[in-house]
């Protein structure tokens, strides 16, 4: 049993979590693809929540241009592997959890193989190509995943479970790279990445514990310029 005055005391007070929900969190296994802008709040909050095993995959190294939005990394981390930087912060927040570092840009086949041992995948990637890859790997494997996407001032989130709407259902066929802007060409407001990543982490905790309603068969969109938040159903 968890100590009511311990690390997870505020979870233990919540309807929908309490002792049983926290036990589920502590036994859960979550796979995060991407240790950048979205992966930062996802990793930090899931570690703080006490998710028992967290794998984080990314083949990139920390660059100074990342620091405006990838808040898990600091100036002293520039030049080191993102997964190593992220894992260190996660363990500092919560030494009770296990963090698996996967320092590679994983392929669809590799993700399907690795994610087989995990309960849910988080798509924290930053390119359309990677998002279609994560989607296709999880759909074919029957694996739940939480999508997050950000560009400029806007972001969106949805959760896919088997037999619910996936990325292709919502966004259609994969476009050519030339037709799609990216954060490196169009820009991104760092705080928007934090908002969307935090919602993704919340969806993961809700999935693990069964608390609340997930963003399935719908997409939540957010515009920081107008504070317009929409939840759009997908047929």
C-alpha contacts under 8 A as a table, 3 or more apart, distances in Angstrom:
res1	aa1	res2	aa2	distance
1	X	19	X	6.79
2	X	6	X	7.27
2	X	8	X	7.43
2	X	19	X	6.58
2	X	22	X	7.94
3	X	6	X	4.87
3	X	7	X	7.71
3	X	8	X	7.63
3	X	9	X	6.93
4	X	8	X	7.38
4	X	9	X	4.87
4	X	12	X	6.65
5	X	8	X	7.76
5	X	9	X	5.34
6	X	9	X	5.34
8	X	11	X	5.39
8	X	12	X	6.39
8	X	22	X	7.70
8	X	49	X	7.24
8	X	50	X	7.82
9	X	12	X	5.11
9	X	13	X	6.72
10	X	13	X	5.41
10	X	14	X	7.01
11	X	14	X	5.39
11	X	17	X	6.22
11	X	18	X	5.97
11	X	22	X	7.07
12	X	17	X	6.29
12	X	18	X	3.74
12	X	19	X	5.68
12	X	22	X	7.10
13	X	17	X	7.66
13	X	18	X	5.73
14	X	17	X	5.47
14	X	18	X	5.63
15	X	18	X	6.41
16	X	21	X	6.77
16	X	209	X	6.98
16	X	210	X	7.03
16	X	211	X	4.78
16	X	212	X	7.61
17	X	20	X	6.37
17	X	21	X	3.94
17	X	22	X	6.03
17	X	209	X	6.22
17	X	211	X	6.84
18	X	21	X	5.46
18	X	22	X	6.17
19	X	22	X	5.25
19	X	23	X	6.14
20	X	23	X	5.05
20	X	24	X	6.35
21	X	24	X	5.06
21	X	25	X	6.28
21	X	208	X	7.74
21	X	209	X	4.94
21	X	210	X	8.00
22	X	25	X	4.89
22	X	26	X	6.12
22	X	50	X	7.84
22	X	209	X	7.62
23	X	26	X	5.09
23	X	27	X	6.29
24	X	27	X	5.15
24	X	28	X	6.00
24	X	208	X	6.44
24	X	209	X	6.26
25	X	28	X	5.10
25	X	49	X	7.49
25	X	50	X	6.28
25	X	51	X	4.94
25	X	52	X	6.60
25	X	205	X	7.22
25	X	208	X	6.24
25	X	209	X	6.87
26	X	50	X	5.54
26	X	51	X	4.89
26	X	52	X	4.30
26	X	53	X	7.91
26	X	97	X	7.93
27	X	51	X	6.88
27	X	52	X	5.17
27	X	53	X	7.51
28	X	51	X	5.71
28	X	52	X	5.49
28	X	53	X	6.43
28	X	118	X	7.82
28	X	119	X	6.67
28	X	208	X	6.98
29	X	51	X	6.86
29	X	52	X	6.26
29	X	53	X	4.71
29	X	54	X	5.81
29	X	55	X	7.86
29	X	117	X	7.67
29	X	118	X	4.87
29	X	119	X	5.41
29	X	120	X	7.20
30	X	51	X	7.51
30	X	53	X	6.41
30	X	54	X	4.92
30	X	55	X	6.33
30	X	118	X	5.58
30	X	119	X	5.90
30	X	120	X	5.35
30	X	121	X	5.99
30	X	122	X	7.54
31	X	54	X	5.85
31	X	55	X	4.71
31	X	56	X	6.05
31	X	57	X	7.90
31	X	115	X	6.55
31	X	118	X	6.31
31	X	119	X	7.89
31	X	120	X	6.38
31	X	121	X	4.71
31	X	122	X	6.17
32	X	35	X	7.66
32	X	39	X	6.90
32	X	42	X	7.98
32	X	43	X	7.57
32	X	54	X	7.30
32	X	55	X	5.97
32	X	56	X	4.71
32	X	57	X	6.35
32	X	121	X	5.86
32	X	122	X	4.72
32	X	123	X	6.49
32	X	124	X	6.66
33	X	39	X	7.42
33	X	56	X	5.97
33	X	57	X	5.05
33	X	58	X	6.68
33	X	121	X	7.37
33	X	122	X	6.07
33	X	123	X	5.40
33	X	124	X	5.44
33	X	125	X	6.19
34	X	38	X	7.51
34	X	39	X	5.45
34	X	56	X	6.76
34	X	57	X	5.63
34	X	58	X	5.12
34	X	123	X	7.12
34	X	124	X	4.85
34	X	125	X	4.92
34	X	126	X	7.85
35	X	38	X	7.32
35	X	39	X	4.49
35	X	40	X	6.01
35	X	43	X	7.93
35	X	56	X	6.71
35	X	57	X	6.79
35	X	58	X	5.84
35	X	82	X	6.03
35	X	83	X	6.22
35	X	86	X	6.82
35	X	124	X	7.19
35	X	125	X	7.97
36	X	39	X	5.08
36	X	40	X	5.78
36	X	66	X	7.45
36	X	70	X	5.24
36	X	82	X	7.57
36	X	124	X	7.35
36	X	125	X	7.54
37	X	40	X	5.49
37	X	41	X	7.59
37	X	66	X	7.70
37	X	69	X	5.45
37	X	70	X	4.17
37	X	71	X	7.13
37	X	124	X	7.65
37	X	190	X	7.70
37	X	193	X	5.84
37	X	194	X	7.23
37	X	197	X	7.74
38	X	41	X	6.18
38	X	42	X	6.48
38	X	70	X	7.46
38	X	124	X	5.00
38	X	125	X	7.32
38	X	148	X	7.32
38	X	193	X	5.66
38	X	194	X	6.66
38	X	196	X	7.01
38	X	197	X	4.62
39	X	42	X	5.03
39	X	43	X	5.75
39	X	70	X	7.89
39	X	124	X	5.05
39	X	125	X	7.72
39	X	197	X	6.71
40	X	43	X	5.38
40	X	44	X	6.17
40	X	70	X	5.75
40	X	71	X	5.92
40	X	72	X	4.96
40	X	73	X	7.97
40	X	86	X	7.44
40	X	194	X	7.92
40	X	197	X	7.43
41	X	44	X	5.08
41	X	45	X	5.90
41	X	71	X	7.46
41	X	72	X	7.32
41	X	194	X	6.07
41	X	197	X	5.36
41	X	198	X	5.64
41	X	201	X	7.47
42	X	45	X	5.49
42	X	46	X	6.02
42	X	197	X	5.39
42	X	198	X	5.99
42	X	200	X	6.59
42	X	201	X	4.88
43	X	46	X	5.33
43	X	47	X	5.98
43	X	56	X	7.99
43	X	86	X	7.59
43	X	90	X	6.86
43	X	201	X	7.87
44	X	47	X	5.26
44	X	48	X	6.14
44	X	72	X	7.26
44	X	89	X	7.60
44	X	90	X	5.93
44	X	93	X	7.63
45	X	48	X	4.97
45	X	49	X	5.97
45	X	198	X	7.39
45	X	201	X	6.49
46	X	49	X	4.95
46	X	50	X	6.38
46	X	51	X	5.70
46	X	201	X	6.33
46	X	205	X	7.74
47	X	50	X	5.27
47	X	51	X	5.85
47	X	54	X	7.73
47	X	90	X	5.63
47	X	91	X	7.62
47	X	93	X	6.80
47	X	94	X	6.05
47	X	97	X	6.92
48	X	51	X	7.78
48	X	90	X	7.69
48	X	93	X	6.07
48	X	94	X	5.94
50	X	94	X	7.09
50	X	96	X	7.32
50	X	97	X	6.35
51	X	54	X	6.81
51	X	97	X	6.57
52	X	96	X	7.60
52	X	97	X	4.90
52	X	98	X	6.06
53	X	97	X	5.99
53	X	98	X	4.70
53	X	99	X	5.88
53	X	100	X	7.49
54	X	97	X	7.73
54	X	98	X	6.32
54	X	99	X	4.95
54	X	100	X	6.14
55	X	99	X	5.72
55	X	100	X	4.39
55	X	101	X	6.08
55	X	102	X	7.13
56	X	83	X	6.40
56	X	87	X	7.92
56	X	99	X	7.51
56	X	100	X	6.29
56	X	101	X	5.56
56	X	102	X	6.02
57	X	83	X	6.54
57	X	101	X	6.39
57	X	102	X	4.49
57	X	103	X	5.82
57	X	104	X	6.32
57	X	105	X	7.11
57	X	106	X	7.39
58	X	82	X	6.67
58	X	83	X	6.09
58	X	102	X	6.48
58	X	103	X	5.24
58	X	104	X	5.17
58	X	105	X	5.45
58	X	106	X	7.63
59	X	81	X	7.18
59	X	82	X	7.41
59	X	83	X	7.74
59	X	102	X	7.71
59	X	103	X	4.68
59	X	104	X	3.75
59	X	105	X	4.74
60	X	81	X	6.07
60	X	82	X	5.99
60	X	103	X	7.62
60	X	104	X	7.54
60	X	105	X	7.74
61	X	78	X	7.34
61	X	79	X	5.59
61	X	80	X	5.22
61	X	81	X	4.20
61	X	82	X	5.04
62	X	66	X	6.67
62	X	73	X	7.27
62	X	77	X	6.34
62	X	78	X	4.71
62	X	79	X	5.21
62	X	80	X	5.76
62	X	81	X	6.24
62	X	82	X	5.50
63	X	66	X	5.41
63	X	67	X	7.33
63	X	78	X	5.27
63	X	79	X	6.25
64	X	67	X	5.64
64	X	75	X	7.02
64	X	78	X	6.18
65	X	68	X	6.58
66	X	69	X	6.15
66	X	70	X	5.55
67	X	70	X	5.27
67	X	71	X	6.38
67	X	73	X	6.58
67	X	74	X	6.62
67	X	75	X	7.22
68	X	71	X	7.38
68	X	190	X	6.01
69	X	189	X	7.61
69	X	190	X	4.19
69	X	191	X	6.87
69	X	193	X	6.83
69	X	194	X	7.54
70	X	73	X	6.06
70	X	190	X	7.77
71	X	74	X	7.13
72	X	85	X	7.57
72	X	86	X	5.92
72	X	89	X	6.88
73	X	77	X	6.12
73	X	82	X	7.66
73	X	85	X	6.29
73	X	86	X	6.72
74	X	77	X	5.32
74	X	78	X	7.23
75	X	78	X	5.69
77	X	80	X	5.75
77	X	85	X	6.43
80	X	84	X	7.22
80	X	85	X	6.96
81	X	84	X	5.33
81	X	85	X	6.36
81	X	103	X	7.17
82	X	85	X	5.06
82	X	86	X	5.96
82	X	103	X	7.92
83	X	86	X	5.06
83	X	87	X	5.85
83	X	101	X	5.67
83	X	102	X	6.84
83	X	103	X	6.14
84	X	87	X	5.19
84	X	88	X	6.22
84	X	101	X	6.75
85	X	88	X	5.43
85	X	89	X	6.68
86	X	89	X	5.35
86	X	90	X	6.24
87	X	90	X	5.01
87	X	91	X	6.13
87	X	99	X	6.25
87	X	100	X	7.79
87	X	101	X	6.91
88	X	91	X	5.26
88	X	92	X	6.16
89	X	92	X	4.96
89	X	93	X	6.21
90	X	93	X	5.18
90	X	94	X	6.21
90	X	95	X	7.85
90	X	99	X	7.64
91	X	94	X	5.01
91	X	95	X	4.77
91	X	96	X	7.75
91	X	97	X	7.04
91	X	98	X	7.86
91	X	99	X	7.39
92	X	95	X	6.13
94	X	97	X	6.12
95	X	98	X	7.80
106	X	110	X	5.84
106	X	111	X	6.11
107	X	110	X	5.11
107	X	111	X	6.04
107	X	133	X	7.39
108	X	111	X	5.17
108	X	112	X	6.20
108	X	133	X	5.63
108	X	134	X	6.72
108	X	136	X	7.40
108	X	137	X	5.29
109	X	112	X	5.15
109	X	113	X	6.31
109	X	137	X	7.07
110	X	113	X	5.15
110	X	114	X	6.11
111	X	114	X	5.13
111	X	115	X	5.69
111	X	134	X	7.61
111	X	137	X	6.63
112	X	115	X	5.40
112	X	116	X	6.20
112	X	137	X	5.54
112	X	138	X	6.84
112	X	141	X	6.36
113	X	116	X	5.60
114	X	117	X	6.52
114	X	118	X	7.85
115	X	118	X	5.12
115	X	119	X	7.87
115	X	120	X	7.82
115	X	121	X	7.14
115	X	143	X	7.90
116	X	119	X	7.97
116	X	141	X	7.73
116	X	143	X	7.82
118	X	121	X	7.40
119	X	143	X	7.50
119	X	144	X	7.43
120	X	143	X	6.41
120	X	144	X	5.09
120	X	145	X	5.45
120	X	146	X	7.85
120	X	204	X	7.50
121	X	138	X	7.80
121	X	143	X	7.33
121	X	144	X	6.33
121	X	145	X	4.45
121	X	146	X	6.47
122	X	145	X	5.45
122	X	146	X	4.89
122	X	147	X	6.41
122	X	200	X	7.44
122	X	204	X	7.99
123	X	131	X	6.86
123	X	134	X	6.63
123	X	145	X	6.90
123	X	146	X	5.97
123	X	147	X	4.98
123	X	148	X	6.27
124	X	147	X	7.17
124	X	148	X	6.25
124	X	149	X	7.77
124	X	197	X	7.70
125	X	130	X	6.25
125	X	131	X	6.47
126	X	130	X	7.26
126	X	131	X	7.67
126	X	149	X	7.23
126	X	150	X	7.87
126	X	182	X	7.94
126	X	183	X	7.93
127	X	130	X	5.34
127	X	131	X	6.32
127	X	182	X	7.07
128	X	131	X	4.97
128	X	132	X	6.24
128	X	174	X	7.73
128	X	180	X	7.86
129	X	132	X	5.39
129	X	133	X	6.31
129	X	174	X	7.56
129	X	177	X	7.88
130	X	133	X	4.92
130	X	134	X	6.17
131	X	134	X	5.14
131	X	135	X	6.06
131	X	167	X	7.93
132	X	135	X	5.01
132	X	136	X	6.00
132	X	167	X	7.05
132	X	168	X	7.57
132	X	174	X	6.96
133	X	136	X	5.27
133	X	137	X	6.09
134	X	137	X	5.23
134	X	138	X	6.13
135	X	138	X	5.34
135	X	139	X	6.00
135	X	145	X	7.86
135	X	166	X	6.94
135	X	167	X	6.11
135	X	168	X	7.83
136	X	139	X	5.17
136	X	140	X	6.00
137	X	140	X	5.42
137	X	141	X	6.12
138	X	141	X	5.03
138	X	142	X	5.80
138	X	143	X	4.69
138	X	144	X	6.59
138	X	145	X	6.88
139	X	142	X	5.07
139	X	143	X	6.22
139	X	144	X	7.80
139	X	162	X	7.02
139	X	166	X	7.64
140	X	143	X	7.76
142	X	161	X	7.79
142	X	162	X	5.61
143	X	161	X	7.04
143	X	162	X	6.87
144	X	159	X	7.48
144	X	160	X	5.48
144	X	161	X	4.58
144	X	162	X	6.51
145	X	159	X	5.93
145	X	160	X	5.35
145	X	161	X	6.88
146	X	157	X	7.31
146	X	158	X	6.00
146	X	159	X	4.37
146	X	160	X	6.24
146	X	200	X	6.21
146	X	203	X	7.17
146	X	204	X	7.26
147	X	157	X	5.49
147	X	158	X	5.40
147	X	159	X	6.10
147	X	160	X	7.80
147	X	200	X	7.22
148	X	155	X	7.33
148	X	156	X	5.78
148	X	157	X	4.61
148	X	158	X	6.94
148	X	196	X	6.36
148	X	197	X	6.85
148	X	200	X	6.65
149	X	155	X	5.41
149	X	156	X	5.31
149	X	157	X	6.63
149	X	196	X	7.46
150	X	153	X	7.55
150	X	154	X	5.73
150	X	155	X	4.17
150	X	156	X	6.61
150	X	188	X	7.28
150	X	192	X	7.18
150	X	193	X	6.25
150	X	196	X	7.50
151	X	154	X	5.54
151	X	155	X	6.42
151	X	182	X	6.99
151	X	183	X	6.02
151	X	186	X	7.43
151	X	187	X	6.87
151	X	188	X	5.34
151	X	189	X	7.91
152	X	183	X	7.00
152	X	186	X	6.46
152	X	187	X	5.23
152	X	188	X	3.90
152	X	189	X	5.81
153	X	188	X	6.23
153	X	189	X	5.69
153	X	192	X	6.45
153	X	223	X	5.92
153	X	224	X	5.44
153	X	225	X	6.53
154	X	192	X	6.88
154	X	221	X	7.40
154	X	222	X	5.57
154	X	223	X	4.54
154	X	224	X	6.27
155	X	192	X	6.80
155	X	193	X	7.47
155	X	196	X	6.29
155	X	221	X	5.80
155	X	222	X	5.22
155	X	223	X	6.72
156	X	196	X	6.81
156	X	219	X	6.70
156	X	220	X	5.42
156	X	221	X	4.32
156	X	222	X	6.14
157	X	196	X	6.81
157	X	199	X	7.47
157	X	200	X	6.93
157	X	215	X	7.65
157	X	219	X	5.79
157	X	220	X	5.23
157	X	221	X	6.67
158	X	215	X	5.08
158	X	216	X	6.25
158	X	217	X	7.91
158	X	218	X	6.48
158	X	219	X	4.90
158	X	220	X	6.35
159	X	203	X	7.34
159	X	214	X	6.69
159	X	215	X	5.12
159	X	216	X	5.09
159	X	217	X	7.92
160	X	164	X	5.90
160	X	165	X	6.24
160	X	166	X	5.68
160	X	215	X	7.89
160	X	216	X	5.81
160	X	217	X	7.66
161	X	164	X	5.50
161	X	165	X	7.88
161	X	216	X	7.14
164	X	216	X	6.44
164	X	217	X	5.74
165	X	169	X	5.70
165	X	170	X	6.98
165	X	216	X	6.87
165	X	217	X	5.00
165	X	218	X	7.53
165	X	234	X	6.97
165	X	235	X	7.93
166	X	169	X	5.25
166	X	170	X	6.46
167	X	170	X	5.25
167	X	171	X	5.90
167	X	172	X	7.44
168	X	171	X	5.22
168	X	172	X	4.59
168	X	173	X	6.03
168	X	174	X	7.73
169	X	172	X	5.73
170	X	234	X	7.09
175	X	179	X	6.67
175	X	180	X	7.32
176	X	179	X	5.57
176	X	180	X	7.10
177	X	180	X	5.53
178	X	181	X	7.76
181	X	185	X	6.32
181	X	186	X	6.14
182	X	185	X	5.34
182	X	186	X	5.75
182	X	187	X	7.24
183	X	186	X	5.14
183	X	187	X	4.38
183	X	188	X	5.49
184	X	187	X	5.78
188	X	192	X	7.69
188	X	193	X	7.91
189	X	192	X	5.61
189	X	193	X	7.09
190	X	193	X	5.41
190	X	194	X	6.76
191	X	194	X	4.98
191	X	195	X	6.38
192	X	195	X	5.04
192	X	196	X	6.30
192	X	224	X	6.91
193	X	196	X	5.33
193	X	197	X	5.98
194	X	197	X	5.20
194	X	198	X	5.99
195	X	198	X	5.29
195	X	199	X	6.40
196	X	199	X	5.12
196	X	200	X	6.30
197	X	200	X	4.99
197	X	201	X	6.31
198	X	201	X	5.10
198	X	202	X	6.24
199	X	202	X	4.95
199	X	203	X	6.24
200	X	203	X	5.11
200	X	204	X	6.42
201	X	204	X	5.12
201	X	205	X	6.41
202	X	205	X	5.19
202	X	206	X	6.17
203	X	206	X	5.03
203	X	207	X	6.06
203	X	214	X	6.38
203	X	215	X	7.59
204	X	207	X	5.07
204	X	208	X	6.22
205	X	208	X	5.13
205	X	209	X	6.13
205	X	211	X	8.00
206	X	209	X	5.27
206	X	210	X	5.35
206	X	211	X	4.89
206	X	212	X	6.28
206	X	213	X	7.60
206	X	214	X	7.06
207	X	210	X	5.29
207	X	211	X	7.16
207	X	214	X	7.13
215	X	218	X	5.84
215	X	219	X	6.57
215	X	220	X	7.35
216	X	219	X	7.54
217	X	233	X	5.99
217	X	234	X	5.09
217	X	235	X	7.03
218	X	231	X	6.58
218	X	232	X	5.28
218	X	233	X	4.09
218	X	234	X	4.93
219	X	231	X	5.67
219	X	232	X	5.33
219	X	233	X	6.62
219	X	234	X	7.44
220	X	229	X	7.10
220	X	230	X	5.66
220	X	231	X	4.43
220	X	232	X	6.44
221	X	229	X	5.63
221	X	230	X	5.20
221	X	231	X	6.43
221	X	232	X	7.95
222	X	227	X	7.00
222	X	228	X	5.97
222	X	229	X	4.61
222	X	230	X	6.66
223	X	226	X	5.86
223	X	227	X	5.51
223	X	228	X	5.41
223	X	229	X	6.60
224	X	227	X	5.02
224	X	228	X	7.26
225	X	228	X	7.97
